[in-house]
Amino acid sequence: MVSGEHENRGPELQAVCTTFVILAFVATSLRVYVRAQIVKAFGADDWWMVAALLAHIMFATCAISGVHYGTGRHMSTLSEESQFKALRYWWLCYIAYCWCMITSKVSIGLFLLRVTVSKVHRWIIMIAMGLTVLTGLIFFFVTLLQCSPISYFWDRKIDGKCINVDVIIGLTFLYSAMAVISDFTFAILPFFLIWGLNMSVRTRVLLIPILGMGCIASVAVVVRMAFVMDFRNPDFLWATVDIAIWSDVEQGLAITAGSLATLRPLWHKLTASLGLASTSFGPSKPSGMRTPQWNGAPASEPRKKPSAFSLTKSLLKSDKGTTREGEDDYGMGNLQPMRLRDDLSGHSEREKSDKVFNTWKIQGPGSSKLSDEEHRIGEIVMETHINRKNERM
């Protein structure tokens, strides 16, 4: 049995921090490669995740440095100088943790906004993201300024005072609750985003957990709640090791899972290069439906005259022939809120009272007619013609 003088939980904290920093660094690096080199759509969500990684590295560095001076050991066994330095590194961990979780939540929220069309879903994401950021900022400023002067947190030889530790405990529970609600909101929404798309059931089932990976960090949040009361323990550096461990796990999981959700294009590239590519992720049509005809019939069939009911989808291409940043690696980036209008142009031979055929055109925001400018920059129009048969009852 190890005596209290030699008890040291510091190596546990070091191992956890090292492991999750490596995982987060690899996942984020792959994310940057995919967004910058493969899909060429490096966005704000990617920048926020890079910022989260830097904050996580700061947390791990401070935690490991604190272990060197006494974090994980009983304070009665440490010199005043060691306590001084270990507590100062712990205070820096507070700051790094807050910024890591704020930036990672913003990144995950922005990622989901890139593939979300429904206004209701977008508002839900923004509200969940906003509440998490708000509570995170409150927690940040309270922990930053919990002692006056700030240095009184680690140097009790100077004159000063700190707020009641119960305030920190209460804010920790509040932030943890908001983080769990936010994470599970981000986990549930992908079901509604994906399930209505024209994909095979298998593809949808595979995509939903990929987009919902961000909620994995909530596991660490829930586990950490059991140790929050240890903030009251006067043997602070020894008693709060579990809080530090699960806080690092939370950060590592948030960054790693949030980045893995963006790596599907890399998987496609690897399987294609190895000759293992399959169509399991590609769009498919429901059983029994005829294959849509784009700009005419397939070569094996005679071209059919377009019916009066046509669906037009417009995609603007950039000057270099690649889609704009709105294009997403899940094939949903070009989806935008659209409006419908009754367009009987080109079918003047039919009266508006004709109940057999109608013509509807889906158009994006902007003018109802294509301008010369749009034609010049390469407007691509794809039409799917859907025949409607007048069935007798």
Secondary structure, DSSP 8 states (H G I E B T S, - for coil): ---TTT---HHHHHHHHHHHHHHHHHHHHHHHHIIIIIS----HHHHHHHHHHHHHHHHHHHHHHHHHHTTTS-GGGS-HHHHHHHHHHHHHHHHHHHHHHHHHHHHHHHHHHHT---HHHHHHHHHHHHHHHHHHHHHHHHHHTSEESGGGGT-TTSS-EE--HHHHHHHHHHHHHHHHHHHHHHHHHHHHHHHTSSB-HHHHHHHHHHHTGGGGHHHHHHHHHTTGGGGG-SSHHHHTHHHHHHHHHHHHHHHHHHHHTT-HHHHHHHHHHTT---STTSB---TT-----BSS--TTS------S-EEEEEEEB-TTSSB-TT--TTS-TT----EEEE--TT-TTS-TT-SS---EEEE-SS-SS--HHHHHTTEEEEEEE--------
